[in-house]
Amino acid sequence: MRGQIGGRIGWLRAVVAALLVLSAGGCATLELSLPDTQYGSPGTLAGTLPADSITTVALPEVQRPISVAATEPSVSSPAESPSSGESPAAEQPPASSQPGESPPQAQSEPKAEEEFFDPFEKRDRESLAEAEDYDPWEPYNQAVFTFNRKLDQYLIKPVAKGYNAVVPDAVQRGISNFFFNVRFVPRLFNNLFQGKVKGAGVELSRFVVNSTVGLAGFFDPAKRYLGLQTPEEDFGQTLGYYGVTPGPYLLIPFWPGPFTIRDGVGFVVDLALDPLNWLVFPFFEIKNVPRAVEDLDTAFYINIGTRVFWVINERSLNLETFQGVEEATLDLYTAVRNGYLQKRARAIRE
């Protein structure tokens, strides 16, 4: 009986830990990058069409002297001869310009529609197939987005401001570099899963250099002096690399960052790939696997506290960035959603 109760408590602790870990890991996606206007904006459409129409109207004006001199004697009819005898130079250019203007306009409008709308839209939709705004649960997501913003406004952001006032920026960057360096294993494996041997070699070399010369990763000499840098890979990108669709867009309370169903599954796999989660600070016991902290409760609280500390440090580093985006964006929910989906699509193509 005690074993069953203990097993249920262990599973409950694992669920709570997963939610807290997700809330910590989600702050990495708080980069509120505005979506790229790859489909073109209304301003660009309104700017190109008048330019096309101006060029087509200007062509008959250039040909006007030729048309008057060449066509007037032959085209003039007996009905037009009385009016043309008085002022042929004054009246006939408008008459020749009107028939000359209408055919270019009739031909230019279909060309503008065919050349600007159909092929262009098809090409972009093919290249951004994964960035489509598939948001079937938008009312729910809108509510969660508002809740998470209030949580950030009244809790996370004030704590980050106090932390920023005490800890220098150089120290914050060093802490961020340390966490990035420690969690290189999932990035290494996902490079290998996608067949990116060069990227895996860069990740391993960067880890070795920064762990030694960079003082356990607090500094990044591998990137600064050796140019060792490669796109960050995760299991969500690996699934997308093999053709798994993103699935619905989803937000979770207490998890500031957005994700899709595919990226959520990938995040859980990345947690399992990280040896820190089952060798150093495990959330649950694994038989015949050694761990640095034997007591699961102690490991649980250390793991959660570490991740909360990382969240505050990252939020402190991006105080001005987030503030600027919030002030400059009218529809922040749509901007975050589109920016996230397009960013993930580009990451998979890389």
C-alpha positions as CSV (number, residue, x, y, z in Angstrom):
1,M,0.0,0.0,0.0
2,R,2.8,2.4,0.9
3,G,4.5,1.6,-2.4
4,Q,1.4,2.5,-4.4
5,I,1.0,5.8,-2.5
6,G,4.6,6.5,-3.0
7,G,4.4,5.8,-6.7
8,R,1.4,8.1,-7.1
9,I,3.2,10.9,-5.2
10,G,6.2,10.3,-7.5
11,W,4.1,10.7,-10.6
12,L,2.4,13.8,-9.2
13,R,5.8,15.3,-8.5
14,A,7.0,14.5,-12.0
15,V,3.9,16.2,-13.5
16,V,4.5,19.3,-11.4
17,A,8.1,19.3,-12.2
18,A,7.4,19.1,-15.9
19,L,5.1,22.1,-15.8
20,L,7.6,24.1,-13.9
21,V,10.4,23.1,-16.2
22,L,8.2,24.0,-19.2
23,S,7.5,27.4,-17.6
24,A,11.2,27.9,-17.2
25,G,12.2,26.6,-20.6
26,G,9.5,28.6,-22.3
27,C,11.1,31.9,-21.5
28,A,13.7,31.2,-24.1
29,T,10.9,31.9,-26.6
30,L,10.1,35.2,-25.2
31,E,12.0,36.8,-28.0
32,L,9.1,38.9,-29.4
33,S,10.4,39.1,-32.9
34,L,8.0,40.7,-35.2
35,P,6.9,38.5,-38.1
36,D,8.6,39.0,-41.5
37,T,6.3,40.6,-44.0
38,Q,7.2,37.9,-46.6
39,Y,3.7,38.0,-48.1
40,G,4.0,41.7,-48.7
41,S,2.2,44.5,-46.8
42,P,-0.7,46.6,-48.0
43,G,1.8,49.5,-48.3
44,T,4.0,47.7,-50.8
45,L,1.0,46.7,-52.8
46,A,-0.3,50.2,-52.9
47,G,3.1,51.5,-53.8
48,T,3.8,49.2,-56.8
49,L,0.5,49.4,-58.6
50,P,0.4,53.2,-59.2
51,A,4.0,53.0,-60.4
52,D,3.0,50.4,-63.1
53,S,0.0,52.5,-64.1
54,I,2.2,55.6,-64.5
55,T,4.6,53.9,-66.8
56,T,1.9,52.5,-69.0
57,V,0.3,55.9,-69.3
58,A,3.6,57.6,-70.2
59,L,4.2,55.3,-73.2
60,P,1.4,56.8,-75.4
61,E,2.6,60.3,-74.6
62,V,6.0,59.5,-76.0
63,Q,4.5,58.1,-79.2
64,R,2.0,61.0,-79.5
65,P,3.9,63.0,-82.1
66,I,4.5,59.9,-84.3
67,S,0.9,58.8,-84.1
68,V,-0.4,62.3,-85.1
69,A,1.9,62.6,-88.1
70,A,1.5,59.1,-89.3
71,T,-2.1,58.3,-88.8
72,E,-3.9,61.6,-89.2
73,P,-4.0,61.8,-93.0
74,S,-5.0,58.1,-93.4
75,V,-7.4,57.7,-90.5
76,S,-9.3,61.0,-90.9
77,S,-12.8,60.4,-92.1
78,P,-15.2,62.8,-93.8
79,A,-17.1,63.1,-90.6
80,E,-14.0,64.3,-88.8
81,S,-12.7,66.6,-91.6
82,P,-14.6,69.7,-90.7
83,S,-13.3,69.8,-87.1
84,S,-9.8,68.8,-88.1
85,G,-9.5,71.6,-90.7
86,E,-9.5,74.3,-88.1
87,S,-7.1,73.1,-85.5
88,P,-5.6,69.7,-86.3
89,A,-2.7,70.1,-83.9
90,A,-4.9,71.1,-81.0
91,E,-7.8,68.7,-81.2
92,Q,-6.3,65.5,-82.6
93,P,-3.7,64.7,-80.0
94,P,-6.4,64.1,-77.4
95,A,-8.3,62.0,-79.9
96,S,-5.3,59.9,-80.7
97,S,-4.2,59.7,-77.0
98,Q,-7.5,58.4,-75.9
99,P,-7.4,55.3,-78.1
100,G,-3.8,55.0,-77.4
101,E,-4.2,55.0,-73.7
102,S,-7.0,52.6,-73.3
103,P,-5.3,49.5,-74.8
104,P,-2.2,49.8,-72.6
105,Q,-4.4,50.1,-69.5
106,A,-6.5,47.1,-70.5
107,Q,-3.4,45.1,-71.1
108,S,-1.4,46.3,-68.0
109,E,-4.0,45.4,-65.4
110,P,-4.2,41.7,-66.2
111,K,-0.4,41.6,-66.3
112,A,-0.1,43.2,-62.9
113,E,-2.6,40.7,-61.4
114,E,-0.9,37.7,-63.0
115,E,2.7,38.8,-62.4
116,F,2.2,40.2,-58.9
117,F,-0.5,38.1,-57.3
118,D,-0.6,34.5,-58.5
119,P,3.0,33.4,-58.9
120,F,4.3,35.5,-56.1
121,E,1.7,34.2,-53.6
122,K,2.2,30.6,-54.7
123,R,6.0,30.8,-54.3
124,D,5.8,32.2,-50.8
125,R,3.2,29.7,-49.6
126,E,5.4,26.9,-50.8
127,S,8.5,28.3,-49.0
128,L,6.5,29.1,-45.8
129,A,4.2,26.1,-45.7
130,E,5.0,25.5,-42.0
131,A,4.5,29.1,-41.0
132,E,0.8,29.2,-41.7
133,D,-1.2,30.6,-38.8
134,Y,-2.9,27.4,-37.7
135,D,-4.5,28.6,-34.5
136,P,-7.8,26.7,-34.0
137,W,-7.8,27.4,-30.3
138,E,-7.3,31.1,-30.6
139,P,-9.9,32.2,-28.0
140,Y,-8.3,30.0,-25.4
141,N,-4.8,31.1,-26.4
142,Q,-5.8,34.7,-26.3
143,A,-7.0,34.2,-22.7
144,V,-3.8,32.4,-21.7
145,F,-1.7,35.0,-23.4
146,T,-3.4,37.8,-21.4
147,F,-2.9,35.8,-18.1
148,N,0.8,35.2,-18.8
149,R,1.4,38.9,-19.6
150,K,-0.2,39.9,-16.3
151,L,2.0,37.3,-14.6
152,D,5.1,38.8,-16.2
153,Q,3.9,42.3,-15.5
154,Y,3.3,41.9,-11.8
155,L,5.8,39.2,-10.8
156,I,8.5,38.2,-13.2
157,K,9.4,41.6,-14.6
158,P,9.6,43.4,-11.2
159,V,11.9,40.6,-9.9
160,A,14.0,40.9,-13.0
161,K,14.3,44.7,-12.6
162,G,15.5,44.2,-9.0
163,Y,17.9,41.5,-10.1
164,N,19.2,43.8,-12.9
165,A,19.8,46.6,-10.5
166,V,22.1,44.4,-8.3
167,V,23.8,42.1,-10.8
168,P,26.1,43.7,-13.5
169,D,25.3,43.0,-17.2
170,A,28.7,41.3,-17.7
171,V,27.8,38.8,-14.9
172,Q,24.4,38.2,-16.3
173,R,25.9,37.4,-19.7
174,G,28.3,35.0,-18.1
175,I,25.5,33.2,-16.3
176,S,23.6,32.9,-19.6
177,N,26.7,31.6,-21.3
178,F,27.1,29.0,-18.6
179,F,23.6,27.6,-18.9
180,F,24.0,27.5,-22.7
181,N,27.2,25.7,-22.5
182,V,26.0,23.1,-20.0
183,R,23.0,22.2,-22.1
184,F,24.9,21.4,-25.3
185,V,24.1,17.7,-25.3
186,P,20.5,18.0,-26.8
187,R,21.9,20.3,-29.5
188,L,24.7,17.9,-30.3
189,F,22.3,14.9,-30.6
190,N,19.8,16.8,-32.8
191,N,22.6,17.8,-35.2
192,L,23.4,14.1,-35.5
193,F,19.8,13.2,-35.9
194,Q,19.5,15.5,-38.9
195,G,22.7,14.4,-40.4
196,K,24.5,17.7,-39.7
197,V,27.9,16.3,-38.9
198,K,29.6,19.6,-39.2
199,G,27.2,21.2,-36.8
200,A,27.7,18.5,-34.3
201,G,31.5,19.0,-34.6
202,V,31.1,22.7,-34.0
203,E,28.9,22.1,-30.9
204,L,31.4,19.6,-29.4
205,S,34.4,21.8,-30.1
206,R,32.7,24.9,-28.7
207,F,31.8,23.0,-25.5
208,V,35.4,21.8,-25.0
209,V,36.9,25.2,-25.6
210,N,34.4,27.2,-23.5
211,S,34.5,24.6,-20.7
212,T,38.3,25.0,-20.4
213,V,39.5,28.3,-21.7
214,G,36.1,29.9,-21.1
215,L,36.1,29.0,-17.4
216,A,33.2,26.5,-17.3
217,G,31.4,28.3,-20.0
218,F,31.1,31.7,-18.4
219,F,33.0,33.2,-21.4
220,D,32.6,32.2,-25.0
221,P,36.0,32.4,-26.6
222,A,35.1,29.7,-29.1
223,K,32.6,32.0,-30.7
224,R,34.4,35.3,-30.2
225,Y,37.9,34.3,-31.3
226,L,37.5,31.0,-33.2
227,G,34.2,31.7,-34.9
228,L,32.7,28.4,-33.8
229,Q,29.0,28.9,-34.2
230,T,26.2,26.9,-35.7
231,P,22.3,27.2,-35.6
232,E,20.8,25.8,-32.5
233,E,19.0,22.5,-33.1
234,D,16.3,20.9,-31.0
235,F,14.1,17.8,-31.4
236,G,11.1,19.9,-32.6
237,Q,13.3,21.0,-35.6
238,T,14.4,17.4,-36.0
239,L,10.7,16.3,-36.4
240,G,10.1,19.1,-38.8
241,Y,13.2,18.1,-40.8
242,Y,11.7,14.7,-41.4
243,G,8.3,16.2,-42.4
244,V,6.3,16.3,-39.2
245,T,3.8,19.1,-39.4
246,P,3.7,21.7,-36.7
247,G,0.2,21.1,-35.5
248,P,-2.0,23.6,-33.7
249,Y,-0.5,26.7,-32.0
250,L,-0.9,26.5,-28.2
251,L,-0.2,28.5,-25.1
252,I,-0.1,27.1,-21.5
253,P,-0.6,29.0,-18.3
254,F,2.6,29.9,-16.5
255,W,4.6,29.1,-19.6
256,P,5.4,32.5,-21.2
257,G,6.7,31.1,-24.5
258,P,4.4,29.8,-27.3
259,F,4.9,26.5,-29.1
260,T,3.2,24.0,-31.4
261,I,2.2,20.5,-30.6
262,R,5.3,19.3,-32.5
263,D,7.6,21.6,-30.7
264,G,6.1,20.7,-27.3
265,V,6.8,17.0,-28.0
266,G,10.3,17.9,-29.1
267,F,10.8,19.9,-25.9
268,V,10.0,16.9,-23.7
269,V,12.4,14.7,-25.7
270,D,15.1,17.4,-25.3
271,L,14.6,17.2,-21.5
272,A,15.2,13.4,-21.7
273,L,18.3,13.9,-23.8
274,D,19.8,16.3,-21.3
275,P,21.9,14.2,-18.9
276,L,21.6,16.8,-16.1
277,N,17.9,15.8,-15.7
278,W,18.7,12.2,-14.9
279,L,22.3,12.1,-13.7
280,V,22.7,15.3,-11.6
281,F,19.3,16.6,-10.6
282,P,16.8,13.9,-11.6
283,F,13.0,14.4,-11.3
284,F,12.3,10.7,-10.7
285,E,14.4,7.6,-9.8
286,I,15.8,5.5,-12.6
287,K,17.0,2.0,-11.6
288,N,20.7,1.2,-12.0
289,V,21.4,4.8,-13.1
290,P,23.8,6.8,-10.8
291,R,23.0,10.3,-9.8
292,A,24.8,13.1,-8.1
293,V,22.0,13.9,-5.7
294,E,20.5,10.8,-4.1
295,D,17.5,12.4,-2.4
296,L,14.8,13.0,-5.0
297,D,13.1,15.8,-3.1
298,T,16.4,17.7,-2.8
299,A,17.2,17.2,-6.5
300,F,13.7,18.3,-7.4
301,Y,13.9,21.7,-5.5
302,I,17.5,22.3,-6.7
303,N,16.4,21.7,-10.3
304,I,13.4,23.9,-10.1
305,G,15.3,26.7,-8.3
306,T,18.0,26.6,-10.9
307,R,15.6,27.0,-13.7
308,V,13.7,29.8,-12.1
309,F,17.0,31.6,-11.6
310,W,17.8,31.1,-15.2
311,V,14.4,32.6,-16.2
312,I,15.0,35.7,-14.1
313,N,18.5,36.1,-15.5
314,E,17.2,35.8,-19.1
315,R,14.3,38.2,-18.4
316,S,16.7,40.7,-17.0
317,L,18.9,40.6,-20.1
318,N,15.9,41.4,-22.3
319,L,14.1,44.1,-20.3
320,E,14.6,46.8,-22.9
321,T,13.9,44.6,-25.8
322,F,10.6,43.4,-24.6
323,Q,9.6,46.8,-23.5
324,G,10.2,48.2,-26.9
325,V,8.3,45.5,-28.7
326,E,5.3,45.9,-26.3
327,E,5.1,49.7,-26.9
328,A,5.6,49.5,-30.7
329,T,3.1,46.6,-31.4
330,L,-0.6,47.1,-31.5
331,D,-1.7,43.4,-31.8
332,L,0.9,41.8,-29.6
333,Y,-0.7,38.3,-29.7
334,T,-0.7,38.1,-33.5
335,A,2.8,39.5,-33.7
336,V,4.2,36.9,-31.2
337,R,2.3,34.1,-32.9
338,N,3.4,34.9,-36.5
339,G,6.9,35.7,-35.4
340,Y,7.3,32.4,-33.6
341,L,5.9,30.3,-36.4
342,Q,8.0,32.0,-39.1
343,K,11.1,31.8,-36.9
344,R,10.6,28.0,-36.4
345,A,10.0,27.5,-40.1
346,R,13.3,29.3,-40.9
347,A,15.1,27.3,-38.3
348,I,14.0,24.1,-39.9
349,R,15.1,25.2,-43.3
350,E,18.5,26.0,-42.0
